[in-house]
C-alpha cells in the first residue's frame, strides 16, 4: 500500500483575510511566501507553505494536504484510492511548488489533497513571533468518528495510535503520535490546529508572547496523557483554536510497536491502547478542557 508520509499543509477559509494573515505572520511567526487574488501562502521552513488562507463566509478548515514519498507513484495512489470507492480528480499546477495534485473528500466533507512536492523552498525561520517548527496536526469534530477513522486508515494508510473510549481517535502517518485527531461529537467541523515548538522553554516564551499581545490561554500549559505532549491552546482572531505543543510521543519503529520511552509515561513500554475517559487522558497535570473549547 502507498501511504501518505507527512501532513504538508492545512487550508482555511476566513472572513477577514488580512487580520488572519497578520496573526500567522506577526504572532505565530510564519513566513508569507506568496499571495494572489485567491490565496495567501504561509510557511515554517523547508516547504513553500504549511498554511493556506482564502477568503470565505465563515472560519473553517476546508482542505488538508498530505505528501507521499518522493519515489511513490501518484497514479498508482489514485488507482488505490479509487479501488476504495472514492471519487477523485486531478489538478495541474494548483499551488506554488506543487505540479500535480490528487483531490478527493473524506467522509466528513473535508477536501484531501495528496501530492509530491517538486522542490524545497529553503526559507529561513522568522525572527519575530512564536516561530514554531512545523505544522503538527489538525483535529476535527465528527458525526461518525469510526467511519472517518476507517477512511484515513484504509485510504491514506494512517495507523491508530490511541483511542479515548470509543469517541476520540488519534491517527499517525509518520513517527509523530498523531497527525489527525477525530472526536465524535455529532457535528463535522474543525476542532484545533497544532504547531510544534522546540521545547518547554519555547512553550513558556510563547505563552508570555501571546499574553503580551492580547491572546489569552484557553487551556494549559499542561501535559496530555494521550500523546504525552506539553500543550497550550488559544484562539486566533477568527475564533479557530490553535495548539502549541512539544515533547509529543513518537513511534520510531513501527515493527517494535511502542512509543519511544519517556520518564513521564505511565506504561513501560507505552503502546497504542484504548484509554478510559478520565482526566488523566486529557491532562496528567490537572484540569480537563474548559467547556469553551467545545464551542
C-alpha positions as CSV (number, residue, x, y, z in Angstrom):
1,X,0.0,0.0,0.0
2,X,1.2,3.5,-0.8
3,X,0.8,5.6,2.3
4,X,0.9,9.3,2.9
5,X,4.0,10.2,4.8
6,X,3.5,13.7,6.1
7,X,0.9,16.4,6.7
8,X,2.0,19.2,4.3
9,X,-0.5,22.0,4.8
10,X,-3.9,22.9,6.1
11,X,-6.1,25.4,4.1
12,X,-8.6,27.7,5.8
13,X,-11.4,29.9,4.8
14,X,-11.8,33.1,6.9
15,X,-14.0,36.2,6.6
16,X,-11.1,38.7,7.4
17,X,-8.1,37.5,5.3
18,X,-5.9,40.4,6.3
19,X,-6.5,40.0,10.1
20,X,-5.8,36.3,9.9
21,X,-2.7,36.8,7.8
22,X,-1.4,39.3,10.4
23,X,-1.9,36.7,13.1
24,X,0.0,34.0,11.3
25,X,2.9,36.3,10.4
26,X,3.3,38.6,13.3
27,X,2.0,36.5,16.2
28,X,2.7,32.8,15.2
29,X,5.8,33.9,13.2
30,X,5.2,32.1,9.9
31,X,6.7,33.4,6.6
32,X,4.5,34.9,3.9
33,X,5.8,33.1,0.8
34,X,3.2,34.0,-1.8
35,X,-0.1,35.9,-2.2
36,X,-2.5,36.1,-5.1
37,X,-6.1,37.2,-5.6
38,X,-7.4,34.0,-4.2
39,X,-5.0,32.8,-1.5
40,X,-2.2,33.6,1.0
41,X,0.5,31.1,1.5
42,X,2.5,30.8,4.7
43,X,5.4,28.6,5.7
44,X,7.5,27.5,8.6
45,X,10.7,26.4,6.8
46,X,11.8,24.0,4.0
47,X,8.4,23.6,2.3
48,X,6.8,26.5,0.4
49,X,3.7,26.6,2.6
50,X,2.2,24.8,5.5
51,X,-0.9,27.1,5.9
52,X,-3.1,28.5,3.1
53,X,-5.7,31.2,3.7
54,X,-8.6,32.0,1.5
55,X,-11.5,34.4,2.0
56,X,-14.8,32.7,2.9
57,X,-18.1,33.4,4.6
58,X,-17.1,31.6,7.8
59,X,-14.0,30.4,9.5
60,X,-13.3,26.7,8.7
61,X,-10.6,24.2,7.7
62,X,-11.6,23.3,4.2
63,X,-8.6,21.3,3.0
64,X,-5.7,19.2,4.3
65,X,-2.7,18.4,2.2
66,X,-0.5,15.3,2.5
67,X,2.7,14.2,0.8
68,X,3.6,10.8,-0.4
69,X,7.2,9.6,-0.7
70,X,9.3,11.1,-3.5
71,X,9.6,7.8,-5.2
72,X,5.9,6.9,-4.9
73,X,3.7,6.9,-7.9
74,X,0.8,9.3,-7.7
75,X,-1.1,7.5,-10.5
76,X,-0.9,4.3,-8.5
77,X,-2.0,6.0,-5.4
78,X,-5.0,7.3,-7.3
79,X,-5.9,3.8,-8.5
80,X,-5.5,2.5,-5.0
81,X,-7.9,5.3,-3.7
82,X,-10.5,4.7,-6.4
83,X,-10.4,1.0,-5.6
84,X,-11.8,2.0,-2.2
85,X,-14.8,3.6,-3.9
86,X,-13.6,7.1,-3.6
87,X,-14.2,9.6,-6.4
88,X,-11.0,11.5,-7.3
89,X,-9.9,14.4,-9.5
90,X,-6.5,15.8,-10.6
91,X,-5.2,19.4,-10.6
92,X,-2.2,20.6,-12.5
93,X,-0.1,23.4,-11.0
94,X,-2.7,24.1,-8.4
95,X,-0.4,25.8,-5.9
96,X,3.2,27.1,-5.8
97,X,5.7,24.2,-5.6
98,X,3.0,21.6,-6.5
99,X,2.7,20.5,-10.1
100,X,0.3,17.6,-9.8
101,X,-2.3,17.1,-7.1
102,X,-4.9,14.3,-6.4
103,X,-8.1,15.6,-4.8
104,X,-11.0,13.8,-3.1
105,X,-13.2,14.3,0.0
106,X,-13.1,12.4,3.3
107,X,-16.5,11.2,4.8
108,X,-17.0,14.4,6.8
109,X,-16.6,16.6,3.8
110,X,-13.0,17.9,4.2
111,X,-11.1,18.1,0.9
112,X,-8.0,15.9,0.9
113,X,-5.1,16.9,-1.3
114,X,-2.3,14.4,-2.0
115,X,0.9,15.2,-4.0
116,X,4.6,15.0,-4.2
117,X,6.3,18.4,-3.7
118,X,8.6,19.3,-6.5
119,X,11.3,21.2,-4.6
120,X,12.1,22.7,-1.2
121,X,11.8,26.4,-0.6
122,X,14.7,26.9,1.8
123,X,13.4,30.0,3.6
124,X,14.8,30.8,7.0
125,X,12.9,30.8,10.2
126,X,11.4,34.1,11.1
127,X,12.9,36.3,13.9
128,X,9.5,37.6,15.2
129,X,6.5,35.9,16.7
130,X,6.3,32.4,18.3
131,X,8.0,30.7,15.3
132,X,7.0,27.0,15.6
133,X,9.0,24.2,14.0
134,X,6.2,22.8,11.9
135,X,2.5,22.1,11.4
136,X,1.9,19.1,13.6
137,X,-1.7,18.0,13.4
138,X,-5.2,19.0,12.7
139,X,-8.2,17.9,14.8
140,X,-11.8,17.7,13.9
141,X,-15.3,17.1,15.4
142,X,-17.1,14.3,13.6
143,X,-20.6,12.9,13.3
144,X,-19.3,9.3,12.7
145,X,-15.8,9.1,14.1
146,X,-15.3,5.3,13.4
147,X,-16.3,5.8,9.7
148,X,-13.9,8.7,9.2
149,X,-11.1,6.9,11.1
150,X,-11.5,3.8,8.9
151,X,-11.3,6.0,5.8
152,X,-7.9,7.5,7.0
153,X,-6.6,4.0,7.7
154,X,-7.9,2.3,4.6
155,X,-7.4,5.1,2.0
156,X,-4.5,7.1,3.3
157,X,-2.6,4.5,5.2
158,X,-2.8,6.0,8.7
159,X,-2.3,3.9,11.8
160,X,-4.3,4.2,15.0
161,X,-2.1,5.4,17.9
162,X,-4.7,5.7,20.7
163,X,-8.4,5.9,21.4
164,X,-10.1,7.7,24.3
165,X,-13.0,5.3,25.0
166,X,-14.9,4.9,21.6
167,X,-15.3,8.6,20.6
168,X,-11.8,10.2,20.2
169,X,-9.1,8.7,18.0
170,X,-5.5,9.8,17.4
171,X,-4.0,8.8,14.0
172,X,-0.4,8.9,12.7
173,X,1.0,8.8,9.2
174,X,4.7,9.1,10.3
175,X,6.6,8.8,13.6
176,X,4.6,11.5,15.4
177,X,1.9,10.1,17.7
178,X,-0.8,11.9,15.8
179,X,-1.3,13.9,12.7
180,X,-5.1,13.8,12.5
181,X,-7.4,13.7,15.6
182,X,-11.1,12.9,15.3
183,X,-13.6,13.3,18.1
184,X,-17.2,12.1,17.8
185,X,-19.4,14.9,18.9
186,X,-22.3,14.8,16.5
187,X,-21.1,17.5,14.1
188,X,-18.5,17.9,11.4
189,X,-16.2,20.9,12.0
190,X,-12.7,22.0,12.9
191,X,-11.5,21.5,16.4
192,X,-8.0,22.8,16.5
193,X,-4.7,23.1,14.6
194,X,-1.4,22.3,16.3
195,X,2.1,23.6,15.7
196,X,5.2,22.1,17.3
197,X,7.6,24.3,19.3
198,X,11.2,23.5,20.3
199,X,10.9,22.6,24.0
200,X,9.3,23.6,27.3
201,X,11.2,26.8,27.4
202,X,10.0,27.8,24.0
203,X,6.4,27.0,25.0
204,X,6.8,29.2,28.1
205,X,8.1,32.1,26.0
206,X,5.3,31.6,23.5
207,X,2.7,31.8,26.3
208,X,4.3,35.1,27.5
209,X,4.4,36.5,24.0
210,X,0.8,35.6,23.3
211,X,-0.3,37.2,26.6
212,X,1.7,40.4,25.9
213,X,-0.1,40.6,22.5
214,X,-3.6,40.1,23.9
215,X,-4.1,36.4,23.3
216,X,-5.5,34.6,26.4
217,X,-4.5,31.0,27.0
218,X,-7.7,28.9,26.6
219,X,-6.3,25.7,28.2
220,X,-2.9,24.9,29.6
221,X,0.0,24.7,30.0
222,X,-0.4,21.0,30.8
223,X,0.7,17.6,29.7
224,X,-1.8,15.4,27.8
225,X,-2.0,11.7,28.8
226,X,-2.7,10.6,25.3
227,X,0.4,11.5,23.3
228,X,2.1,12.9,26.4
229,X,2.8,16.3,24.7
230,X,3.1,19.5,26.7
231,X,0.4,21.9,25.4
232,X,-1.2,25.3,25.5
233,X,-4.3,26.4,23.5
234,X,-5.5,29.8,22.4
235,X,-8.0,31.2,19.8
236,X,-6.9,33.0,16.7
237,X,-8.7,36.2,15.6
238,X,-11.3,34.4,13.6
239,X,-12.2,32.2,16.6
240,X,-10.4,29.0,15.5
241,X,-8.3,27.2,18.1
242,X,-4.5,26.9,17.8
243,X,-2.5,24.5,20.0
244,X,1.2,24.9,20.6
245,X,2.9,21.7,21.7
246,X,6.3,19.9,22.4
247,X,7.5,16.5,23.5
248,X,4.9,14.5,21.6
249,X,5.3,10.7,21.7
250,X,6.9,9.1,18.6
251,X,6.7,5.7,17.2
252,X,10.2,5.4,15.9
253,X,9.9,1.8,14.7
254,X,6.6,0.5,13.6
255,X,7.7,-3.1,13.8
256,X,8.6,-2.7,17.5
257,X,5.2,-1.2,18.1
258,X,5.8,1.0,21.1
259,X,6.5,4.7,21.5
260,X,10.0,5.9,22.4
261,X,10.3,5.6,26.2
262,X,10.0,8.7,28.3
263,X,10.1,9.2,32.1
264,X,6.6,10.6,32.3
265,X,5.0,7.5,30.6
266,X,2.7,5.6,32.9
267,X,3.1,2.4,30.8
268,X,6.5,0.9,30.1
269,X,6.6,0.3,27.2
270,X,3.9,2.8,26.0
271,X,1.9,1.0,23.3
272,X,-1.2,2.1,21.4
273,X,-4.3,1.4,23.5
274,X,-7.8,2.4,24.4
275,X,-7.7,5.0,27.3
276,X,-10.6,5.3,29.7
277,X,-12.4,8.6,29.6
278,X,-10.9,10.2,32.7
279,X,-9.0,13.4,33.5
280,X,-5.5,11.8,33.0
281,X,-6.2,11.0,29.4
282,X,-6.6,14.7,28.7
283,X,-4.2,16.3,31.2
284,X,-1.8,14.5,33.6
285,X,-1.2,17.7,35.4
286,X,-4.7,18.8,36.4
287,X,-7.9,20.2,34.9
288,X,-9.5,19.0,31.7
289,X,-10.5,21.2,28.8
290,X,-13.0,24.0,29.5
291,X,-16.5,24.0,28.0
292,X,-15.4,26.9,25.9
293,X,-13.2,24.7,23.8
294,X,-16.2,22.7,22.5
295,X,-17.9,25.9,21.1
